[in-house]
């Protein structure tokens, strides 16, 4: 009888340690998938497109690199949707 209770205790203890390890590894894996705060902060910019002409490609500089902006006309937007 004593061997049985010890075996049960060891099984439960092993299960508890395995569960804690699984939760810790999932937490670390999730944290590694999230982007760094520096990447989040550097990844967005806003442009005032009110003064841009429609269907004209504009080259803007952002962080020293060119970005290409095209303001589509309403006609082009409707074509793309339907």
C-alpha positions as CSV (number, residue, x, y, z in Angstrom):
1,X,0.0,0.0,0.0
2,X,2.8,2.4,0.8
3,X,4.4,2.0,-2.6
4,X,1.1,2.9,-4.3
5,X,0.7,6.1,-2.4
6,X,4.3,7.1,-3.0
7,X,3.9,6.4,-6.7
8,X,0.8,8.5,-6.9
9,X,2.5,11.4,-5.1
10,X,5.5,11.2,-7.5
11,X,3.1,11.2,-10.5
12,X,1.2,14.2,-9.2
13,X,4.5,16.1,-8.4
14,X,5.8,15.3,-11.9
15,X,2.6,16.5,-13.5
16,X,2.7,19.8,-11.5
17,X,6.3,20.5,-12.4
18,X,5.5,19.7,-16.1
19,X,2.5,22.0,-16.1
20,X,4.5,24.9,-14.6
21,X,7.3,24.3,-17.2
22,X,4.7,24.3,-20.0
23,X,3.1,27.5,-18.9
24,X,6.6,29.2,-18.5
25,X,7.7,28.1,-22.0
26,X,4.4,29.3,-23.6
27,X,4.8,32.7,-21.8
28,X,8.4,33.0,-23.1
29,X,7.3,32.0,-26.6
30,X,4.5,34.5,-26.7
31,X,6.9,37.3,-25.4
32,X,9.4,36.5,-28.2
33,X,6.7,36.8,-30.9
34,X,5.7,40.3,-29.8
35,X,7.5,43.1,-31.6
36,X,9.9,45.2,-29.6
37,X,8.8,48.6,-28.4
38,X,11.4,50.3,-30.6
39,X,10.0,48.6,-33.7
40,X,6.4,49.6,-32.7
41,X,7.5,53.2,-32.2
42,X,9.4,53.4,-35.5
43,X,6.9,51.7,-37.7
44,X,4.3,54.4,-38.2
45,X,4.1,57.8,-39.9
46,X,1.3,60.1,-41.0
47,X,1.1,62.3,-44.0
48,X,-1.2,65.2,-44.8
49,X,-2.6,64.2,-48.2
50,X,-5.0,67.1,-48.6
51,X,-2.6,69.0,-50.8
52,X,-1.6,66.1,-53.0
53,X,-3.1,65.8,-56.5
54,X,-5.0,62.7,-57.5
55,X,-3.3,60.0,-59.6
56,X,0.2,61.7,-59.2
57,X,3.0,59.7,-57.6
58,X,4.7,61.7,-54.8
59,X,8.1,60.8,-53.3
60,X,8.4,61.7,-49.6
61,X,11.4,61.1,-47.3
62,X,10.9,59.3,-44.0
63,X,13.9,58.6,-41.8
64,X,16.2,59.3,-44.7
65,X,14.5,56.8,-47.1
66,X,12.1,57.5,-49.9
67,X,8.5,56.4,-49.6
68,X,6.2,56.6,-52.6
69,X,2.6,57.9,-52.2
70,X,-0.2,57.7,-54.7
71,X,-3.5,59.4,-54.0
72,X,-6.1,57.5,-55.8
73,X,-9.2,59.1,-57.3
74,X,-12.7,58.1,-56.3
75,X,-13.1,56.4,-59.7
76,X,-10.0,54.2,-59.0
77,X,-11.2,53.3,-55.5
78,X,-14.6,52.2,-56.8
79,X,-13.0,50.0,-59.5
80,X,-10.8,48.3,-56.9
81,X,-13.8,47.5,-54.7
82,X,-16.2,46.1,-57.2
